[in-house]
Amino acid sequence: MGKLFGTDGVRGIANETLTGSLAYQLGRAGAYVLTKEMDHAPKILVGMDTRLSGDMLESALVAGICSMGAHAVLAGIVPTPAVAYLVRKYKLDAGVVISASHNPMEYNGIKFFNKDGYKLRDELENEIEDIIFHHLDELPSPTGGGIGTKLISDDAVEDYIQFLTKSTSARFDGIKVALDCANGAAYKVAPISILNLGASMCIIHNEPDGTNINDGCGSTHMEDLKKFVVENGADIGFAFDGDADRCLAVDEKGNLIDGDKILAICGLAMKEKGMLKKDTIVGTVMSNLGLTMMGRKEGIEILQTNVGDRYVLEKMMEGGYNIGGEQSGHIIFLDHNTTGDGVLTAIQLLTVMKETGKKASELASVMETMPQVLINAKVNNDRKNDYLEVEEIRQAIDRLSDVFAEDGRVLIRTSGTEPLVRVMIEGKDLAKMEEEAKALAALIEAHLQ
């Protein structure tokens, strides 16, 4: 049997690969692993995004939790980072989020947080997997008064909004903000939080119906927001993904401010205020070379990890750093929250705008983005990690690495959640980069079907 957990929990097409039965098993095994050493009936917070399949999976997951004698505390529709925060605020024993993040609506996912609001270490995920594959029948099944219950958290959304608004001392009066809420979990908390801080606002994709999450909108489809910002004369725009742990921005001219530029803007502002721990920003191997160049110029060290906000967080905690993230918009402000937080990121960027009095485009100019081409090779999911075992592919990668060695780089990596091998080339000659990346992607597809 294959591996359940990817880079961000368990994910699949709801009712096909991510079934109610699997959600029930994850509820049982997850509750056991996360709470087995406790001497009280544990309480586990459960949140979800706006997908139609959320109700089905929530019911099955909660049944699994209660069957272990644990109590499920339902937060309803909230961003993933809200669960990370509220687990700590409410002093609960664990948290679970039902979401497939930026994926299309037919997908869903289940990811766990420990009592401190951190995503699980690989070892704990492996333990949950091992129980589901080999030891489910050995788990305890209490009866009578030992069965757990379901509780409703009526204050979850409001408590998270209060946390967000208290994350800055600035007021945003005089700033017009455009929001694209991806018809997802941010549809309430993002506009309310930013309005509470004094900004004026215009909003798109803020009417979730269960089927329109991430549908041509949000942080993976920035075209609507770029146009919307310019048409409405907004000072800045923000787009979130389905579970609102990502945020990308658009300046007043309609130009993208990606995660690397957000790291550069906020990291530099933190350094100037003496708040950037060890003068270091943590990025990933996908971070643009321009971020490293900015760091050299400004006296900021840029560290790189494997792709995935969990690996960024591990490096931050290991080294005592307080800002890190990904080009895709997962930005972790460890002084405030324990995971990527899209709405918090928007508030921190607005704070820099307000405190400096600079336009978004001026702030973004601190970093020059080097041209970068990313082509996805669609492959057999079971073979996606075998690309280096094919001699022809390995030779092609080595050749490209030599070609772009002087003024660029080549990076090949597999998707943690989809049947894709990603080919990224960075350099100066965009046409040549596109030609070479497409050729390599086609070669990978031909061999790994």
C-alpha positions as MATLAB code, in Angstrom:
seq = 'MGKLFGTDGVRGIANETLTGSLAYQLGRAGAYVLTKEMDHAPKILVGMDTRLSGDMLESALVAGICSMGAHAVLAGIVPTPAVAYLVRKYKLDAGVVISASHNPMEYNGIKFFNKDGYKLRDELENEIEDIIFHHLDELPSPTGGGIGTKLISDDAVEDYIQFLTKSTSARFDGIKVALDCANGAAYKVAPISILNLGASMCIIHNEPDGTNINDGCGSTHMEDLKKFVVENGADIGFAFDGDADRCLAVDEKGNLIDGDKILAICGLAMKEKGMLKKDTIVGTVMSNLGLTMMGRKEGIEILQTNVGDRYVLEKMMEGGYNIGGEQSGHIIFLDHNTTGDGVLTAIQLLTVMKETGKKASELASVMETMPQVLINAKVNNDRKNDYLEVEEIRQAIDRLSDVFAEDGRVLIRTSGTEPLVRVMIEGKDLAKMEEEAKALAALIEAHLQ';
ca = [
       0.000    0.000    0.000;
       1.263    3.493   -0.852;
       2.148    6.331    1.461;
      -0.758    8.335    2.894;
       0.940   11.557    3.971;
       2.432   13.969    1.450;
       4.148   17.282    2.131;
       0.960   18.743    3.630;
      -1.081   15.983    5.215;
      -3.248   13.381    3.484;
      -4.777   14.569    0.239;
      -6.847   13.116   -2.595;
     -10.112   13.277   -4.515;
     -12.885   13.292   -1.932;
     -14.985   10.118   -1.866;
     -12.562    8.403   -4.254;
      -9.105    8.231   -2.657;
      -9.926   10.311    0.415;
     -13.017    8.406    1.524;
     -15.193    8.654    4.597;
     -13.709    5.361    5.712;
     -10.151    6.723    5.508;
     -11.205    9.911    7.340;
     -12.663    7.739   10.131;
      -9.417    5.754   10.319;
      -7.360    8.968   10.406;
      -9.571   10.254   13.204;
      -8.984    7.100   15.248;
      -5.256    6.725   14.568;
      -4.556   10.461   14.817;
      -6.396   10.796   18.113;
      -4.494    7.815   19.501;
      -1.018    8.935   18.434;
      -1.457   12.571   19.480;
      -3.053   11.911   22.862;
      -1.964    8.406   23.979;
       0.142    9.634   26.910;
      -2.534   11.913   28.382;
      -4.310   11.127   31.626;
      -7.519   12.939   30.654;
     -10.101   12.695   27.869;
      -8.432   14.770   25.142;
     -10.068   17.565   23.158;
      -9.212   17.951   19.472;
     -10.071   21.063   17.444;
     -11.449   20.480   13.924;
     -11.635   23.172   11.238;
     -12.318   23.055    7.499;
     -12.479   25.121    4.330;
     -15.535   25.716    2.130;
     -15.460   22.543   -0.023;
     -18.682   20.612   -0.489;
     -16.981   17.437    0.738;
     -16.023   19.037    4.042;
     -19.234   18.028    5.810;
     -18.866   14.386    4.785;
     -15.247   14.167    5.866;
     -15.849   16.125    9.073;
     -18.588   13.696   10.113;
     -16.366   10.676    9.477;
     -13.289   12.226   11.107;
     -15.259   13.281   14.200;
     -16.739    9.785   14.480;
     -13.209    8.387   14.526;
     -12.084   10.888   17.163;
     -15.092   10.190   19.395;
     -14.652    6.411   19.015;
     -11.288    6.808   20.776;
     -12.878    8.530   23.765;
     -11.645   11.969   22.634;
     -13.860   15.032   22.283;
     -14.063   16.890   18.957;
     -14.359   20.681   19.144;
     -15.759   21.992   15.864;
     -14.542   25.403   14.716;
     -16.444   25.279   11.407;
     -15.070   27.104    8.378;
     -11.796   28.747    9.420;
      -8.349   29.158    7.823;
      -5.717   26.523    8.539;
      -3.627   29.008   10.590;
      -6.674   29.709   12.760;
      -6.583   26.100   13.946;
      -2.850   26.391   14.664;
      -3.520   29.483   16.795;
      -6.747   28.377   18.482;
      -5.318   25.027   19.617;
      -2.894   27.048   21.724;
      -5.382   29.694   22.844;
      -7.971   27.142   23.974;
      -5.279   24.847   25.456;
      -6.558   21.871   23.469;
      -4.663   18.654   22.875;
      -4.451   18.636   19.050;
      -5.963   20.147   15.917;
      -7.117   18.853   12.535;
      -7.847   20.775    9.335;
      -9.983   19.387    6.519;
      -8.712   21.155    3.409;
      -6.883   20.600    0.129;
      -5.433   24.118    0.224;
      -4.926   25.420   -3.341;
      -6.172   22.269   -5.122;
      -9.455   22.145   -7.130;
     -12.696   21.582   -5.247;
     -12.967   17.844   -5.976;
      -9.878   17.314   -3.830;
      -9.793   17.472   -0.068;
      -7.258   16.746    2.625;
      -6.688   16.112    6.315;
      -3.721   17.551    8.214;
      -2.900   17.443   11.898;
      -1.429   19.911   14.380;
      -0.042   19.092   17.810;
      -1.035   20.892   21.013;
       1.544   23.620   20.353;
       0.096   24.458   16.932;
       2.811   22.830   14.826;
       2.333   20.425   11.935;
       3.392   16.904   12.767;
       6.928   15.611   12.416;
       7.487   12.883    9.830;
       7.907   10.336   12.622;
       4.396   10.963   13.976;
       2.837   10.869   10.513;
       4.614    7.582    9.895;
       3.244    6.223   13.166;
      -0.312    7.180   12.160;
       0.202    5.508    8.771;
       1.581    2.351   10.353;
      -1.443    2.064   12.639;
      -3.875    2.476    9.719;
      -2.044   -0.069    7.568;
      -1.246   -2.660   10.234;
      -2.695   -2.063   13.712;
      -6.203   -0.527   13.494;
      -7.783   -3.541   15.165;
      -5.478   -3.088   18.161;
      -6.716    0.409   19.037;
      -8.948    0.714   22.109;
     -12.681    1.162   21.594;
     -14.267    2.520   24.786;
     -17.959    1.981   25.442;
     -20.624    3.601   27.571;
     -19.441    6.786   29.239;
     -16.000    6.435   27.699;
     -17.133    7.465   24.202;
     -16.210   11.004   23.167;
     -18.550   13.855   22.263;
     -18.853   16.640   19.706;
     -18.704   20.254   20.886;
     -19.273   23.425   18.850;
     -16.877   26.360   19.206;
     -19.074   29.417   18.642;
     -16.244   31.923   19.179;
     -13.556   30.464   16.889;
     -13.914   32.969   14.040;
     -14.152   35.997   16.330;
     -11.221   34.880   18.476;
      -9.034   34.441   15.397;
     -10.058   37.871   14.070;
      -9.043   39.419   17.399;
      -5.659   37.698   17.164;
      -5.116   39.089   13.660;
      -6.068   42.650   14.529;
      -3.765   42.602   17.583;
      -0.795   41.462   15.469;
      -0.032   45.082   14.514;
      -0.020   48.427   16.279;
      -0.639   50.249   12.986;
      -3.914   51.562   11.592;
      -4.576   51.343    7.869;
      -6.780   54.409    7.451;
      -6.201   55.921    4.008;
      -5.176   52.644    2.366;
      -7.538   51.020   -0.145;
      -7.173   47.247   -0.171;
      -8.446   44.782   -2.784;
      -9.037   41.187   -1.685;
      -9.465   37.915   -3.569;
     -10.630   35.383   -0.997;
     -10.587   32.401   -3.405;
     -14.151   31.554   -2.308;
     -12.381   29.804    0.523;
     -11.767   29.831    4.251;
     -10.695   33.496    4.391;
     -14.023   34.803    3.141;
     -15.059   36.119    6.576;
     -11.886   36.688    8.559;
      -9.849   38.529    5.912;
     -12.256   41.394    5.126;
     -13.411   41.803    8.726;
      -9.868   41.888   10.132;
      -8.550   44.401    7.620;
     -11.675   46.588    7.851;
     -11.319   46.566   11.646;
      -7.845   48.052   11.173;
      -9.234   51.027    9.261;
      -8.611   50.185    5.588;
     -11.197   50.747    2.887;
     -11.905   47.699    0.772;
     -13.127   46.117   -2.440;
     -13.566   42.344   -2.690;
     -13.874   39.611   -5.322;
     -14.405   35.838   -5.105;
     -15.921   36.053   -1.658;
     -19.134   34.018   -2.125;
     -18.306   30.341   -1.533;
     -20.905   27.818   -2.639;
     -18.971   24.627   -1.947;
     -17.911   24.154   -5.575;
     -16.157   27.413   -6.530;
     -13.161   27.333   -4.166;
      -9.935   28.149   -6.103;
     -11.976   28.137   -9.328;
     -10.046   30.600  -11.514;
      -9.338   32.720   -8.446;
      -7.109   33.054   -5.414;
      -3.351   32.875   -5.146;
      -2.994   30.336   -7.971;
      -4.933   32.514  -10.445;
      -3.813   36.114  -10.029;
      -5.202   37.598  -13.266;
      -8.554   38.708  -11.812;
      -6.947   40.473   -8.866;
      -4.378   42.281  -11.015;
      -7.159   43.706  -13.168;
      -9.390   44.404  -10.155;
      -6.707   46.422   -8.324;
      -6.097   48.717  -11.291;
      -9.785   49.168  -12.155;
     -10.666   50.112   -8.568;
      -7.634   52.276   -7.862;
      -6.586   50.115   -4.915;
      -3.245   50.737   -3.211;
      -2.558   47.029   -2.909;
      -4.321   43.718   -3.449;
      -4.071   40.374   -1.658;
      -5.052   36.897   -2.849;
      -5.342   33.874   -0.562;
      -5.621   30.191   -1.349;
      -8.459   27.914   -0.298;
      -7.366   27.451    3.311;
      -5.724   30.894    3.595;
      -2.283   29.765    4.685;
      -0.893   31.452    1.548;
      -0.945   35.079    0.470;
       0.300   36.770   -2.690;
       0.023   40.511   -3.333;
      -0.444   42.886   -6.257;
       0.917   46.446   -6.256;
      -1.075   49.520   -7.286;
       0.075   49.064  -10.901;
      -1.206   45.502  -11.110;
       2.199   43.833  -10.776;
       2.639   40.621   -8.796;
       4.386   40.692   -5.413;
       5.186   37.015   -4.823;
       6.282   35.263   -1.650;
       9.966   36.007   -2.245;
       9.273   39.734   -2.528;
       7.038   39.645    0.557;
       9.909   38.018    2.452;
      12.280   40.695    1.168;
       9.957   43.583    2.088;
       8.990   42.338    5.543;
      12.426   40.893    6.373;
      14.169   44.168    5.515;
      11.627   46.164    7.546;
      12.199   43.841   10.496;
      15.979   44.260   10.162;
      15.681   48.057   10.128;
      13.686   47.877   13.380;
      16.157   45.440   14.972;
      13.549   42.666   14.959;
      15.057   40.270   12.396;
      16.608   37.496   14.452;
      20.200   36.722   13.425;
      19.626   38.927   10.342;
      18.358   35.842    8.523;
      15.444   34.951    6.256;
      14.629   31.290    5.558;
      13.537   30.483    1.991;
      13.510   27.312   -0.115;
      15.421   25.921   -3.065;
      12.689   27.476   -5.244;
      13.363   30.988   -3.910;
      14.370   33.352   -6.695;
      18.034   34.262   -7.013;
      16.933   37.870   -6.612;
      16.152   37.211   -2.944;
      19.718   36.041   -2.331;
      21.046   39.086   -4.205;
      18.898   41.390   -2.054;
      20.216   39.662    1.058;
      23.842   40.197    0.068;
      23.197   43.877   -0.560;
      21.318   44.462    2.704;
      23.393   42.259    5.021;
      20.725   39.575    5.371;
      21.547   35.875    5.133;
      19.144   33.863    2.967;
      18.942   30.189    3.944;
      17.325   27.547    1.737;
      15.387   24.395    2.627;
      13.476   21.763    0.691;
      10.146   22.950   -0.711;
       7.340   22.846    1.850;
       6.496   25.242    4.658;
       7.049   22.455    7.194;
      10.727   22.329    6.200;
      10.986   26.116    6.372;
       9.529   25.982    9.872;
      11.927   23.232   10.951;
      14.895   25.340    9.847;
      13.488   28.421   11.599;
      13.024   26.593   14.887;
      16.387   24.854   14.607;
      18.250   28.132   14.068;
      16.109   30.535   16.085;
      14.912   32.586   13.075;
      11.593   34.448   12.986;
      10.628   34.888    9.317;
      10.646   32.413    6.466;
       8.538   31.202    3.615;
       8.015   30.171    0.042;
       7.661   31.907   -3.306;
       4.111   30.498   -3.450;
       3.064   32.707   -0.537;
       3.435   30.531    2.567;
       4.998   33.105    4.892;
       5.716   32.215    8.519;
       5.987   35.030   11.065;
       7.078   32.901   13.998;
       6.709   35.790   16.448;
       2.958   35.587   15.763;
       1.925   32.120   14.549;
       3.315   28.622   14.093;
       2.437   28.111   10.423;
       1.966   30.035    7.197;
      -0.820   32.583    7.691;
      -2.192   34.436    4.669;
      -4.240   37.107    6.418;
      -1.474   37.751    8.950;
       0.935   38.166    6.024;
      -1.358   40.756    4.430;
      -1.552   42.664    7.720;
       2.230   42.626    8.167;
       2.784   43.923    4.623;
       0.175   46.642    5.142;
       1.997   47.581    8.353;
       5.219   48.142    6.390;
       3.310   50.291    3.874;
       1.791   52.399    6.636;
       4.970   52.813    8.679;
       7.166   53.704    5.689;
       4.594   55.710    3.745;
       5.801   53.952    0.580;
       3.674   52.595   -2.237;
       3.557   48.840   -2.728;
       5.515   49.093   -5.998;
       8.277   51.055   -4.275;
       8.552   48.492   -1.497;
       8.686   45.644   -4.020;
      11.573   47.268   -5.885;
      13.930   46.247   -3.062;
      14.301   42.920   -4.890;
      14.930   42.322   -8.589;
      13.293   39.111   -9.756;
      15.468   36.983  -12.017;
      13.553   35.368  -14.921;
      12.333   31.922  -13.911;
      10.588   29.254  -15.991;
       8.609   26.439  -14.372;
       7.219   23.607  -16.495;
       5.264   20.678  -15.024;
       5.817   17.203  -16.472;
       2.690   15.070  -15.958;
       3.780   11.556  -14.996;
       2.587    8.334  -13.385;
       2.314    9.204   -9.686;
       3.945    5.923   -8.653;
       7.008    6.714  -10.802;
       7.448   10.445  -10.204;
      10.430    9.953   -7.884;
      12.272    7.731  -10.394;
      13.450   10.448  -12.774;
      17.112   10.216  -11.707;
      17.090    6.461  -12.321;
      16.585    7.020  -16.065;
      19.993    7.524  -17.681;
      18.695    9.723  -20.515;
      16.914   12.055  -18.089;
      19.925   12.240  -15.784;
      22.230   13.132  -18.677;
      19.828   15.824  -19.899;
      19.711   17.390  -16.406;
      23.509   17.348  -16.162;
      23.806   19.033  -19.573;
      21.346   21.778  -18.615;
      23.117   22.362  -15.306;
      26.314   23.016  -17.241;
      24.532   25.328  -19.723;
      23.100   27.551  -16.970;
      25.965   27.252  -14.471;
      27.336   30.785  -14.948;
      24.234   32.974  -14.697;
      21.432   30.729  -13.525;
      20.483   27.330  -12.193;
      18.370   24.236  -12.913;
      16.161   22.629  -10.280;
      14.115   19.435  -10.689;
      11.689   18.363   -7.976;
       8.560   16.270   -7.582;
       5.233   17.554   -6.336;
       4.306   16.328   -2.882;
       0.590   16.239   -3.676;
       0.180   15.783   -7.456;
       1.536   13.423  -10.192;
       4.041   16.009  -11.417;
       7.771   16.474  -11.840;
       8.570   20.203  -11.836;
      11.314   21.554  -14.103;
      12.567   25.001  -13.041;
      15.249   26.987  -14.857;
      16.462   30.403  -13.709;
      18.676   32.696  -15.751;
      18.751   35.639  -18.168;
      17.696   34.235  -21.584;
      13.957   33.640  -21.177;
      13.395   32.153  -24.641;
      16.218   29.649  -24.221;
      15.034   28.756  -20.704;
      11.494   28.057  -21.934;
      12.750   25.949  -24.845;
      15.049   23.855  -22.641;
      12.523   23.441  -19.809;
       9.782   22.257  -22.191;
      12.161   19.811  -23.854;
      13.243   18.322  -20.532;
       9.645   18.109  -19.273;
       8.629   16.281  -22.469;
      11.522   13.842  -22.007;
      10.484   13.156  -18.409;
       6.856   12.605  -19.455;
       7.922   10.178  -22.193;
       9.855    7.991  -19.755;
       7.644    8.109  -16.652;
       4.143    7.314  -17.899;
];
